[in-house]
Amino acid sequence: MNNSARIAVVGGLAILGTAALLAGGVAMAQDAAKVDPKHYKVEFENDQVRVLRISYGPHAKSVMHSHPASVVVFLNDTHAKFTMPDGKTQDVKAKAGQVQWVDATVHNPENLSGRKFEVIEVEFKPKPAAAPKPVAAPKPPAAK
């Protein structure tokens, strides 16, 4: 293999490696309560749900993290920006008491207001696989 071909192969591998790392970072987004305990507090958890109290001070920002499908309850009027892993943003305005379904997501939230941002989030856990039902042994034929 000549030097030009080697350089092309090494360059291609470097690009693929970088792409894999970036994609892996998105796929491996972290649990909000673990990577940002300053803003995320687990209030309740069992095998079906986890309830988070989310609280940001004025203009506070988090880090990229993930949530499973959930329901959020806004505790106060809110204006926030959510940045997705691809750089796209979503501007969210909500009123105190508003309840909203949220699909599983990866994002980095930022409180855009000069007031506290508080939310209760009920995250739904996947249902555990059902145990296989026992199969009854076949009944022997009736005696004659």
trRosetta pair geometry for C-beta under 8 A, 3 or more apart (Angstrom, degrees):
i j d omega theta_ij theta_ji phi_ij phi_ji
1 5 4.7 -121 -172 91 91 128
1 6 5.5 116 126 -60 115 84
1 9 7.5 -11 -180 -6 148 142
2 5 5.1 94 56 11 71 103
2 6 7.1 -132 102 -6 36 91
3 6 5.5 -55 -146 37 34 114
3 7 6.2 34 157 -20 67 105
4 7 5.9 -54 -149 35 29 110
4 8 6.4 30 152 -19 63 107
5 8 5.6 -54 -150 36 32 113
5 9 6.4 32 153 -19 66 105
6 9 5.8 -56 -148 37 30 109
6 10 6.2 26 156 -15 67 108
7 10 5.9 -55 -143 41 29 108
7 11 6.0 31 156 -19 64 110
8 11 5.8 -56 -144 39 26 111
8 12 6.2 28 156 -20 63 108
9 12 5.8 -55 -148 36 28 111
9 13 6.4 27 155 -17 64 106
10 13 5.8 -55 -148 37 31 110
10 14 6.4 34 152 -22 64 105
11 14 5.6 -53 -149 33 32 113
11 15 6.5 30 153 -18 65 103
12 15 5.8 -54 -150 35 32 110
12 16 6.3 30 153 -16 66 107
13 16 5.6 -54 -144 40 33 111
13 17 6.0 36 155 -22 66 107
14 17 5.7 -53 -145 36 29 113
14 18 6.4 29 156 -18 63 105
15 18 5.9 -55 -149 36 30 110
15 19 6.4 29 153 -18 64 107
16 19 5.7 -56 -148 38 31 112
16 20 6.3 32 154 -21 66 106
17 20 5.7 -53 -147 35 30 112
17 21 6.4 30 154 -19 64 104
18 21 5.7 -54 -150 35 32 111
18 22 6.4 29 154 -16 65 105
19 22 5.8 -56 -148 38 31 109
19 23 6.1 27 156 -14 67 109
20 23 5.8 -56 -143 42 29 108
20 24 5.9 32 156 -22 65 110
21 24 5.6 -55 -143 38 28 113
21 25 6.5 36 154 -27 62 102
22 25 5.7 -50 -153 26 31 115
22 26 7.1 27 152 -14 61 101
23 26 5.9 -56 -158 35 36 109
23 27 6.3 27 151 -12 70 110
24 27 5.6 -58 -141 45 35 107
24 28 5.5 13 164 -4 71 118
25 28 6.1 -64 -130 51 22 97
25 29 7.4 61 155 -71 56 64
25 64 7.9 44 157 103 101 150
25 85 7.4 162 107 -145 94 124
26 29 6.2 -10 -168 -44 35 100
26 85 4.2 86 -111 -175 107 167
26 106 6.1 126 -163 104 75 166
29 64 5.9 -102 -132 144 102 94
29 65 5.8 133 167 -156 100 25
29 66 3.8 113 101 -37 120 107
29 85 7.3 -111 -72 -68 124 126
29 106 4.2 180 -32 -130 169 117
30 34 5.9 -113 169 78 107 109
30 35 4.1 89 109 -37 138 135
30 63 7.7 3 55 107 122 114
30 64 7.6 97 29 102 89 71
30 65 5.1 -60 77 -120 75 81
30 66 6.9 154 65 15 24 87
31 34 4.3 64 77 13 103 111
31 35 6.6 146 73 -3 53 90
31 65 6.6 -6 128 -164 11 111
31 66 7.0 -47 -88 60 37 83
32 35 6.5 -70 -134 49 24 91
32 36 5.6 -43 -171 47 66 106
32 39 7.7 -77 174 88 102 100
32 40 4.4 140 134 -71 99 167
32 52 6.9 30 87 -133 127 161
32 54 7.8 -22 148 -102 144 109
32 62 7.4 -16 -142 -171 97 146
32 65 4.1 120 -84 132 68 149
32 66 7.3 -141 -38 60 84 35
32 67 6.3 2 -16 -70 128 89
33 36 7.5 -69 -106 65 13 65
33 37 6.2 48 -178 -95 56 72
33 40 4.4 -122 -91 121 58 119
33 41 7.2 107 -128 -111 100 12
33 42 5.3 36 -133 -45 154 97
33 52 6.4 -138 -68 -113 109 116
34 37 7.2 1 -134 -53 14 93
35 63 5.5 -106 142 75 118 127
35 65 5.3 -172 56 -91 130 117
36 39 4.9 -18 148 40 112 103
36 40 5.4 80 92 8 89 109
36 62 5.0 2 -120 -151 165 98
36 63 5.6 -179 -64 28 114 95
36 65 6.3 -105 5 -34 118 149
37 40 6.2 -80 -115 64 33 77
37 41 7.3 72 -164 -85 70 61
39 54 6.1 21 155 -157 87 71
39 55 6.1 -156 -152 67 60 53
39 56 5.5 16 -133 -80 119 75
39 60 6.9 169 -92 134 123 135
39 62 5.6 -96 44 -96 158 103
40 52 5.4 -27 -159 -162 90 124
40 53 7.7 146 -156 74 41 50
40 54 5.7 -9 -101 -104 69 75
41 52 6.7 134 68 -160 43 67
41 53 4.6 -18 63 57 101 98
41 54 8.0 -170 25 -74 69 33
41 55 7.5 5 5 13 109 107
42 45 5.6 -12 -178 -35 122 119
42 50 6.2 -52 -135 -173 103 104
42 51 7.3 104 -162 74 59 55
42 52 6.1 -43 -98 -100 49 68
43 51 4.7 -59 64 103 102 103
43 52 6.8 151 5 -124 91 14
43 53 5.1 86 -47 -24 119 100
43 120 7.6 -34 18 -137 150 97
44 49 7.5 21 108 102 100 100
44 50 7.3 176 93 -153 58 42
44 51 4.2 25 50 35 94 118
45 49 7.3 -140 -132 103 48 55
45 50 4.4 7 -111 -115 94 81
45 51 7.1 -145 -66 23 56 67
46 49 6.4 29 48 48 85 67
47 125 6.6 -121 165 77 43 150
47 128 7.1 -29 173 -24 120 119
48 124 7.3 -34 165 -148 69 67
48 125 5.7 -163 -165 44 20 106
48 127 7.9 12 -120 -99 80 66
49 122 5.6 -17 -166 -173 129 89
49 123 6.4 143 -161 75 68 53
49 124 6.0 -35 -103 -105 79 47
49 125 6.3 -144 -78 -1 25 91
50 122 7.8 158 78 -157 40 46
50 123 4.6 -12 59 58 90 109
50 125 6.8 86 -14 -51 91 103
51 120 6.6 -7 -172 -175 98 96
51 121 7.2 160 -155 83 49 49
51 122 5.3 -15 -103 -103 79 69
51 123 7.6 -166 -79 20 29 74
52 120 7.2 159 82 -159 53 47
52 121 4.5 -8 57 59 103 100
52 123 6.7 47 -8 -14 108 109
53 118 7.4 -15 -175 -161 84 92
53 119 7.9 158 -160 84 42 49
53 120 6.1 -22 -103 -104 62 71
54 117 7.6 -39 124 120 95 90
54 118 6.8 154 86 -153 63 43
54 119 4.3 -9 59 60 113 94
54 120 7.5 -175 18 -85 82 20
54 121 5.9 45 -17 -7 121 113
55 116 6.7 -14 -163 -173 87 107
55 117 7.1 155 -152 83 38 60
55 118 5.0 5 -105 -106 79 82
55 119 7.9 -166 -67 28 47 61
56 60 4.0 -159 -171 68 93 121
56 61 7.9 67 -149 -59 131 18
56 62 7.4 -86 -95 -49 122 93
56 80 7.9 101 49 -107 151 120
56 109 7.2 -131 -53 118 152 117
56 111 4.1 178 114 -35 132 131
56 116 7.0 157 82 -160 52 58
56 117 4.2 -1 55 54 101 109
56 118 7.9 -160 28 -67 62 47
57 60 4.5 96 55 -37 73 126
57 111 7.1 -176 86 53 34 153
57 116 6.2 -40 -121 -106 41 73
57 117 8.0 -45 24 21 6 81
58 111 6.4 -135 -147 115 24 128
58 113 6.5 -92 -131 107 78 62
58 114 4.7 19 -144 -160 130 39
58 115 6.0 60 -89 -16 95 8
58 116 6.8 -60 -49 -64 68 43
59 110 7.6 -5 -166 177 47 90
59 111 5.9 -101 -63 87 10 90
59 112 7.2 37 -104 -135 60 22
59 113 7.7 -134 -54 76 59 30
59 114 7.0 9 -32 -100 96 51
60 110 7.4 -163 100 -148 41 57
60 111 5.1 35 47 26 72 118
60 117 7.5 -140 49 29 104 114
61 108 7.1 27 -179 160 95 98
61 109 7.2 -174 -147 102 55 52
61 110 4.2 -8 -107 -109 89 90
61 111 7.4 -135 -69 21 49 69
62 65 6.7 -70 146 10 128 116
62 108 5.7 -160 79 -159 88 65
62 109 5.0 44 16 54 122 80
62 110 7.3 -135 16 -71 72 53
63 108 6.2 -57 172 -124 18 102
64 83 7.9 -77 -91 91 87 96
64 85 6.6 80 -148 -89 135 80
64 106 6.6 26 -177 171 93 93
64 107 7.1 -142 -137 129 64 16
64 108 4.6 -49 -80 -65 59 104
65 106 7.2 -153 108 -147 24 66
65 107 7.4 -29 60 65 59 52
65 108 7.4 106 12 -92 68 60
66 104 7.3 15 -178 -179 101 87
66 105 6.7 -177 -146 97 64 44
66 106 4.6 -30 -94 -96 87 77
66 107 8.0 111 -101 15 43 59
67 70 5.6 -55 157 -2 121 134
67 102 7.0 20 99 112 133 127
67 104 6.6 -160 98 -143 60 54
67 105 5.6 7 52 54 91 82
67 121 6.9 -64 -144 165 144 146
67 123 5.8 -128 -167 -106 91 118
68 104 5.0 -31 -150 -105 40 99
68 123 5.1 96 54 -171 95 102
68 124 6.0 -120 117 66 118 62
68 125 6.8 101 64 -98 166 38
68 126 7.5 -129 -145 -38 147 77
69 101 7.7 -6 -173 -175 92 88
69 102 7.0 174 -153 93 50 60
69 103 5.6 -33 -107 -145 86 39
69 104 5.0 -50 -49 -47 65 75
69 123 7.5 124 79 -154 40 63
69 124 5.2 -27 85 46 91 113
70 101 7.8 165 93 -156 39 50
70 102 5.2 -9 65 61 81 102
70 121 5.2 28 155 -179 145 94
70 122 5.7 164 -162 81 89 49
70 123 4.4 -43 -92 -98 118 53
70 124 6.2 -175 -91 0 54 76
71 99 6.4 4 179 -175 104 95
71 100 7.1 163 -156 83 61 38
71 101 5.8 -34 -102 -100 74 55
71 102 7.2 164 -98 17 22 81
71 121 7.4 164 83 -153 43 53
71 122 4.8 -3 56 54 91 105
71 124 8.0 67 -6 -35 84 102
72 99 7.3 171 87 -151 48 50
72 100 5.3 -14 58 61 92 90
72 102 5.7 40 -10 -13 110 126
72 119 5.2 -13 -168 -175 108 122
72 120 7.1 154 -157 80 55 48
72 121 4.8 -18 -102 -101 81 79
72 122 7.7 -166 -78 21 35 67
73 97 7.5 -24 -171 -148 89 27
73 98 7.6 167 -151 86 48 45
73 99 5.2 -13 -102 -102 76 80
73 119 6.7 148 73 -162 47 66
73 120 4.5 -6 54 56 104 98
73 121 7.8 -163 22 -73 66 37
73 122 7.9 46 -9 -10 100 99
74 77 7.6 58 151 -102 127 19
74 78 5.3 -119 -148 -1 126 128
74 94 4.3 -180 -57 123 164 128
74 95 6.7 125 89 84 138 31
74 96 6.0 -126 117 -115 94 31
74 97 6.8 -33 75 31 83 23
74 98 4.7 15 32 54 120 90
74 99 7.8 -142 13 -72 75 35
74 100 7.6 40 -23 4 100 109
74 118 7.7 111 -167 87 53 59
74 119 5.6 -33 -105 -105 51 85
75 96 6.3 -9 150 -138 27 85
75 118 4.0 -45 59 102 125 106
75 119 6.3 -157 2 -87 90 28
75 120 6.6 89 -50 -15 108 87
76 96 4.8 -11 -127 -89 27 104
76 115 6.9 -119 136 131 139 125
76 116 6.6 68 47 89 156 85
76 117 7.1 -140 67 -129 108 33
76 118 5.4 69 10 40 104 95
77 94 7.2 -177 -149 94 45 54
77 95 5.6 -16 -105 -129 78 49
77 96 5.4 -52 -44 -30 60 85
77 113 7.8 124 111 -91 87 170
77 115 7.5 46 74 75 89 145
78 92 6.9 -9 117 116 109 97
78 93 6.8 172 92 -149 64 39
78 94 4.6 5 52 54 107 91
78 95 8.0 -129 22 -57 75 13
78 111 7.7 -89 -153 -131 86 85
78 113 7.0 -139 -152 1 39 136
78 117 5.2 80 -126 -135 101 93
78 119 7.3 24 -76 -62 157 103
79 91 7.8 -9 -168 -175 80 88
79 92 7.4 169 -149 90 37 56
79 93 5.1 0 -104 -105 76 81
79 111 7.7 85 79 -168 62 59
79 112 4.6 -78 119 70 95 107
79 113 4.6 111 46 -50 100 102
80 91 7.8 164 88 -156 43 47
80 92 5.0 -13 63 62 87 102
80 109 5.6 -9 177 -164 129 99
80 110 6.3 155 -162 77 77 46
80 111 5.6 -43 -104 -105 90 44
80 112 5.9 175 -108 3 27 90
80 113 7.8 -57 -63 -2 60 92
80 117 6.1 86 -70 -137 116 153
81 89 5.5 -9 -174 -171 103 120
81 90 7.2 152 -159 75 54 45
81 91 5.7 -23 -104 -102 77 62
81 92 7.4 174 -89 18 26 78
81 109 7.4 146 80 -155 46 51
81 110 4.8 -13 59 59 92 103
81 112 5.6 84 -16 -51 95 118
82 89 6.6 149 77 -158 47 64
82 90 4.6 -13 58 57 102 98
82 92 6.4 42 -10 -11 107 119
82 105 7.9 -6 174 159 142 143
82 107 4.4 -12 -174 -172 103 141
82 108 7.1 142 -160 65 55 42
82 109 5.4 -23 -101 -96 75 68
82 110 7.8 -175 -78 20 32 72
83 87 7.0 -24 -170 -145 98 31
83 88 7.6 157 -153 84 55 37
83 89 5.1 -29 -98 -99 66 85
83 107 6.4 137 68 -164 42 77
83 108 4.6 -23 61 59 98 99
83 110 7.2 40 -10 -7 103 111
84 87 7.0 -35 73 36 75 19
84 88 4.8 -3 41 62 119 85
84 89 7.2 -160 6 -84 80 32
84 90 7.2 66 -34 -11 103 100
84 105 7.9 -91 -112 -170 94 98
84 106 6.8 85 -151 89 71 78
84 107 5.7 -43 -93 -104 55 79
85 106 5.4 9 -30 109 113 124
85 107 8.0 -105 -30 -90 68 38
90 107 7.8 -55 33 -127 114 138
91 112 7.9 0 -141 -12 88 157
94 98 4.6 -134 -173 60 101 145
94 100 7.1 -93 -116 -20 137 137
95 98 4.9 106 60 -34 72 115
102 105 6.3 -62 163 -5 106 127
102 121 7.8 -37 36 -139 137 108
111 116 7.9 -47 -154 -159 157 26
111 117 4.2 -151 -111 -11 119 137
113 117 6.8 133 44 -65 110 98
127 130 7.9 1 141 -48 113 79
